[in-house]
Amino acid sequence: MDRTNRIYCADKYTNRIILILALIIASFITGGIIWHMNLTSQARLQEHLAQEVLRFHVLANSDSEEDQALKMDVKERVLAFLKESMPEGMNVRETEDWMRRNTDKLKETGRETVLLKGKDYPVSAAVTTCYFPEKTYGDVTFPAGNYKALRIEIGAARGHNWWCVLYPNLCFTDATNAVVPEEGKEELKSVLTEEEYSKVTAQSNFKIKWYFLEKLDSYTRQ
């Protein structure tokens, strides 16, 4: 190989390395932009959801089998009380106001359940704002963030908790198969945009195609 050919090959190799590095840098920049856009979109969705829903949070005294079973008993009794006593047709703010006015009755319901099961734990009930991790109810997923919730604490409230959504009603009608009421999903759909509802029900299938990485792979295979 003469000197001219060696220089040509060296230049071609150098240009390829430069192009590969440029594509790698571009892919990271693009990925960062997409990641930031997704975070921003998720934050907007969470903020809007937080204005339109009221969640339900029951904390057990401990993680013992007995205390966890008691938590579920309290949950069932409170939900039964709400179904029987809470007026229908209210919006989220009216539901929240009703809960605040009736926290003493909700507390009494929980306390009575605890006593019936032979325990003497204190029970508290309040509508408050608290942080929830990402949570899926059937086929509806709520992003992590702060939400208003009816929060019931049993005893030391140090055990695993139970949660659902009181408004719109997404508490399981079939807990074994994680089925949420269709009426609740329809109410949720009515207060969200089509895109927001698509995201929380996992109907959208956004696949990010890393154009630059695909180009890089095809080029290195040449």
Helices and strands as residue ranges (DSSP letters): H 3-52, E 54-59, H 65-85, H 92-101, H 103-116, E 123-132, E 135-137, E 140-142, E 145-154, E 161-167, H 182-191, H 194-200, H 211-220
